[in-house]
């Protein structure tokens, strides 16, 4: 994936995708790059917090009508007293903006100690020019799972590296090696256990409350520039079917952001204005290899579902439904089955003796709702099932013969039906 930050742009093999309505195959000019995230504008994190002295009086004064500014032609003719008056007015108005900026400064000071830089050295799959190893850089965020301090990051940052060849650099400059690591191929999530109980843990946010347009910050080490901060908004949710890396990432439900994200920051946190981590920055869509305002982050609901299982059991167990879905479900097919638009996921086949077969799901059923969530398309259903605990009973609504049919289904363990990659 992404090697040492300065050489990332020359490392990637770019993929061009045929036309489709989905972002992963839609625009032949967009290349989805699995990269280390975040950069652009670096905000000072060591700056002392400055609060506006009298917010109430400032607010009251700001409600007054502002005096008209001198014309451009008379600016050079201002007297000393007029210039002093304008400076006073500028100071007053700037304090309003500084009051808002103090929120960001506090946020950064709280979150920065939880963000780490990660350097790895890993063997080359195909040694070349006498070189047998390569270096790669990324980011991570500290949290606690099962009483253990861990660093959450992307699998592609640490994959194939030995523990002794992974260096975690903390906010205060200290360095350490992880004592254990786990990773999940299906989501590109990696977890490193560290032996320091005093490390500051990040707060994890509720992804279900995220709305398009929410302000977010990305923190990480773009091009090796550790603890860089960029700001943007959540520009979309539920981005799926992106073509990432060599083998792809099977289970996807990305948040999309226009916060500047660049090579060298995979695994860095995407943070809301309350200082809560809502995603792990993972990929960008780019023509140039750098940020073009389209970045993708794994939502923390998926990250924590995977990370908890990795730490507690060493592997990830996912639920299994047992249906084959129609990836070409069209408006024409929907109308033929009695729907006026393409919503839900159309079942094109059912695995014998699977939970779906036992529950009575049939071919041409359209799954409209799973576990209380309205289904957008086939990839949405796959994503939801992937982060649902096995051996659960879930309620579903399917559309059959122009009627909505509620049903309950006992999920099974995916490993009992499919060969699962490590």
Secondary structure, 3 states (H helix, E strand, C coil): CCCCHHHHHHCCCCCCCCCCCCCCCCCCCCEEEECCCCCCCCCCCCCCCCCCCCHHHHHHHHCCCCCCCCCHHHHHHCCHHHHHHHHHHHHHHHHHHHHHHHHHHHHHHHHHCCEEEEEEEEEEEEEECCEEEEEEEEEEEEEEECCEEEEEEEHHHHCCEEEEEEEEECCCCCEECCCEEEEECCCCEEEEECCCCCCCCCEECCHHHCCCCCEEEEEEEECCEEEEEEEEEEEEEEECCCCCCCCCCCCCCEEEECCCCCCCCCCCEEEECCCEEEEEEEEEEECCCCCCCCEEEEEHHHHHHHHHHHHHHCCCCCEECCEEECCCCCHHHHHHHCCCCCCCEEEEEECCCCHHHHHCCCCCCEEEEECCEECCCHHHHHHHHHCCCCCCEEEEEEEECCEEEEEEEECEEHHHCCCCCC
